[in-house]
């Protein structure tokens, strides 16, 4: 048996260069195979350009599996800080002196020139932000204006075009809106982490001329604290004596990607020695405190002052800015100034490290050479953190207007049969698929095309003519997938029709109808191929749990004039078993097409056998082909299917 993978994604990214003849190449990267073992095809596109040659190639992304909300149900309070593929990300492109209207991209991959300025010269700045599910059922974003201003400062430092504040905020809010089901529910120790990034995607060779193209995108992911439980139990820091974070008069004060690259080796070395993070002193004199690895340094002195370093090489944390304001609101003295490590570290009773991802983490100890200083207290900083997180979650008044409302939270207790989409913050934004920048591959590519298929059939097929409708459907899919796998698809259809005709011939002259059952349908294609072979009085029952698939299939069957032979309705075999047996007049089915979830193959067929719908005389045809872009089912499902069909005749159909 060939068994299928389920619910993975596979996309094709397009790139154009040159003029005259364009060549499109796609490589279907099958599970466990190199691209060269996959399906390779080329097609020439005639274009009337000048005599110079133009070329175009399509790149396949690796397979990846998108996260589903229900998978996180037991993990909301223990998410950690890791990447999970979401619905997609927001992307804007700057070219010819202007930013475009943006696209929403479903694949977590970026296609750019191999000489892109970001790749060769590190022309890149990013931000870190958070969105929260609040107590009143609203999703809110924390203080985005501060992040927009900080990115603009970074853009100026690296001679990139600024992202306008309105575009920045709307792009961030649109990314949250389109991934709102992944905002952790209120009451969990988690949030939606937001990562805006601006970089030179255009080509650069040398530092002049500058790139002519820049990209700004916003990705999101549900996350817990950056240091996990470290925010509660405390972390151990090691002063880095052999490395500097940033040079004087350099880029330390902006959130440039290279600043973080400089910390990779030191922080991993500290981890190897048993420490959680690094602490840097100034590069010039090695006496003034600068920053922890990815966080600002904050301290509470023994006389109750809030102190934090000030330097032209320190990135100002937006979290630190808000904590300072909350401290001032309490009447505390706040000092942002140079802090001499040797002279002042002993005067601190509390030390914390703060940033968007970490919020505020307790520092238990700092080791400098042979000396280790410990800090047992954390009451004041912890109290400030609690106040800030209460504001973030809507539990206390937002006196400073830091929180910006995005949309309503997803309510798991109310099934969203017809979900109402929150208003868009970027109404001119389109999907990357609609713009032709990305194309889905594999079985997932069919989803989202149902209405287009119906429109194509109505416009191009002859009403009441099943052969014409099938030809129109074939033409639509061949055009959509550029004939990929058309031959195997037809083999599948012929296998189905062959089995149905055998049953029709066996019943000739017996004055009993041919009874067929289809479990799962996609827009009625297989139902058409079955029904057009049924004689007068023959019937096909099709059970489909997806509302849209069932609705489109019904319309196509009606258009083909076969609605007197085919009945399609919503549900599953288990929910509709009484209807199935009744409509089959308590007689076994002559033919069954198994065309739904592989996990349901055996349970559904066992139930049909128990109810007498499937007997030893029933022809069962199943689609168990491995689709490009699909994920293999659990081994237990494979073994279950293998055992079930070991002593049964089972027709195998293949498709891509």
Rosetta blueprint (number, residue, H / E / L):
1 X L
2 X L
3 X L
4 X L
5 X E
6 X L
7 X L
8 X L
9 X E
10 X L
11 X E
12 X E
13 X E
14 X E
15 X E
16 X E
17 X E
18 X L
19 X L
20 X L
21 X E
22 X E
23 X E
24 X E
25 X E
26 X E
27 X E
28 X E
29 X L
30 X L
31 X L
32 X L
33 X L
34 X L
35 X H
36 X H
37 X H
38 X L
39 X E
40 X E
41 X E
42 X E
43 X E
44 X E
45 X E
46 X E
47 X L
48 X L
49 X L
50 X L
51 X L
52 X L
53 X L
54 X L
55 X E
56 X E
57 X E
58 X E
59 X E
60 X E
61 X L
62 X L
63 X L
64 X E
65 X L
66 X L
67 X L
68 X L
69 X H
70 X H
71 X H
72 X H
73 X L
74 X L
75 X L
76 X L
77 X L
78 X L
79 X L
80 X L
81 X L
82 X L
83 X L
84 X L
85 X L
86 X L
87 X L
88 X L
89 X E
90 X E
91 X E
92 X E
93 X E
94 X E
95 X E
96 X L
97 X L
98 X E
99 X E
100 X L
101 X L
102 X L
103 X E
104 X E
105 X E
106 X L
107 X L
108 X L
109 X L
110 X L
111 X L
112 X L
113 X L
114 X L
115 X L
116 X E
117 X H
118 X H
119 X H
120 X H
121 X H
122 X L
123 X L
124 X E
125 X E
126 X E
127 X L
128 X L
129 X E
130 X E
131 X E
132 X E
133 X E
134 X L
135 X L
136 X L
137 X L
138 X E
139 X E
140 X E
141 X E
142 X E
143 X L
144 X H
145 X H
146 X H
147 X H
148 X H
149 X H
150 X H
151 X H
152 X H
153 X H
154 X H
155 X H
156 X H
157 X H
158 X L
159 X L
160 X L
161 X L
162 X L
163 X L
164 X L
165 X H
166 X H
167 X H
168 X H
169 X H
170 X H
171 X H
172 X H
173 X H
174 X H
175 X H
176 X H
177 X H
178 X L
179 X L
180 X H
181 X H
182 X H
183 X L
184 X L
185 X L
186 X L
187 X L
188 X L
189 X L
190 X L
191 X E
192 X E
193 X E
194 X E
195 X E
196 X E
197 X E
198 X E
199 X E
200 X E
201 X L
202 X L
203 X E
204 X L
205 X L
206 X L
207 X L
208 X L
209 X L
210 X L
211 X L
212 X L
213 X E
214 X E
215 X E
216 X E
217 X E
218 X E
219 X E
220 X E
221 X E
222 X E
223 X E
224 X L
225 X L
226 X L
227 X L
228 X L
229 X L
230 X H
231 X H
232 X H
233 X H
234 X L
235 X E
236 X E
237 X E
238 X E
239 X E
240 X L
241 X L
242 X L
243 X L
244 X L
245 X L
246 X L
247 X L
248 X L
249 X L
250 X L
251 X L
252 X L
253 X L
254 X L
255 X L
256 X E
257 X H
258 X H
259 X H
260 X H
261 X H
262 X H
263 X H
264 X H
265 X H
266 X H
267 X H
268 X H
269 X H
270 X H
271 X H
272 X H
273 X L
274 X L
275 X L
276 X L
277 X E
278 X E
279 X E
280 X E
281 X E
282 X L
283 X L
284 X L
285 X L
286 X L
287 X L
288 X E
289 X E
290 X E
291 X E
292 X E
293 X L
294 X L
295 X L
296 X E
297 X E
298 X E
299 X E
300 X E
301 X E
302 X L
303 X L
304 X L
305 X L
306 X E
307 X E
308 X E
309 X L
310 X L
311 X L
312 X L
313 X L
314 X L
315 X L
316 X L
317 X L
318 X H
319 X H
320 X H
321 X H
322 X H
323 X H
324 X H
325 X H
326 X H
327 X H
328 X H
329 X H
330 X L
331 X L
332 X L
333 X L
334 X E
335 X E
336 X E
337 X L
338 X L
339 X L
340 X E
341 X H
342 X H
343 X H
344 X H
345 X H
346 X H
347 X H
348 X E
349 X E
350 X E
351 X E
352 X E
353 X E
354 X E
355 X E
356 X L
357 X L
358 X L
359 X E
360 X E
361 X E
362 X E
363 X E
364 X E
365 X E
366 X E
367 X E
368 X E
369 X L
370 X L
371 X E
372 X E
373 X E
374 X E
375 X L
376 X L
377 X L
378 X L
379 X H
380 X H
381 X H
382 X H
383 X H
384 X H
385 X H
386 X H
387 X H
388 X H
389 X H
390 X H
391 X H
392 X H
393 X L
394 X L
395 X L
396 X L
397 X L
398 X L
399 X L
400 X L
401 X L
402 X L
403 X E
404 X E
405 X E
406 X E
407 X E
408 X E
409 X L
410 X L
411 X L
412 X L
413 X L
414 X L
415 X L
416 X L
417 X L
418 X L
419 X L
420 X L
421 X L
422 X L
423 X L
424 X L
425 X L
426 X L
427 X L
428 X L
429 X L
430 X E
431 X E
432 X L
433 X L
434 X L
435 X L
436 X L
437 X L
438 X E
439 X E
440 X E
441 X L
442 X L
443 X H
444 X H
445 X H
446 X H
447 X L
448 X L
449 X L
450 X H
451 X H
452 X H
453 X H
454 X H
455 X H
456 X H
457 X H
458 X H
459 X H
460 X H
461 X L
462 X L
463 X L
464 X L
465 X L
466 X H
467 X H
468 X H
469 X H
470 X H
471 X H
472 X H
473 X H
474 X H
475 X H
476 X H
477 X H
478 X H
479 X H
480 X H
481 X L
482 X L
483 X L
484 X L
485 X L
486 X H
487 X H
488 X H
489 X H
490 X H
491 X H
492 X H
493 X H
494 X H
495 X H
496 X H
497 X H
498 X H
499 X H
500 X H
501 X H
502 X H
503 X H
504 X H
505 X H
506 X H
507 X L
508 X L
509 X L
510 X L
511 X L
512 X L
513 X L
514 X L
515 X E
516 X E
517 X E
518 X E
519 X E
520 X L
521 X L
522 X L
523 X L
524 X L
525 X H
526 X H
527 X H
528 X H
529 X H
530 X H
531 X H
532 X L
533 X L
534 X L
535 X L
536 X L
537 X L
538 X L
539 X E
540 X E
541 X E
542 X E
543 X E
544 X E
545 X L
546 X L
547 X H
548 X H
549 X H
550 X H
551 X H
552 X H
553 X H
554 X H
555 X H
556 X H
557 X H
558 X H
559 X H
560 X H
561 X L
562 X L
563 X L
564 X L
565 X L
566 X E
567 X E
568 X E
569 X E
570 X E
571 X L
572 X L
573 X H
574 X H
575 X H
576 X H
577 X H
578 X H
579 X H
580 X H
581 X H
582 X H
583 X H
584 X L
585 X L
586 X L
587 X L
588 X L
589 X L
590 X L
591 X E
592 X E
593 X E
594 X E
595 X L
596 X L
597 X L
598 X H
599 X H
600 X H
601 X H
602 X H
603 X H
604 X H
605 X H
606 X H
607 X H
608 X H
609 X H
610 X H
611 X L
612 X L
613 X L
614 X L
615 X L
616 X L
617 X L
618 X L
619 X E
620 X E
621 X E
622 X E
623 X E
624 X L
625 X L
626 X L
627 X L
628 X L
629 X L
630 X L
631 X L
632 X E
633 X L
634 X L
635 X H
636 X H
637 X H
638 X H
639 X H
640 X H
641 X H
642 X H
643 X H
644 X H
645 X H
646 X L
647 X L
648 X L
649 X L
650 X L
651 X E
652 X E
653 X E
654 X L
655 X L
656 X L
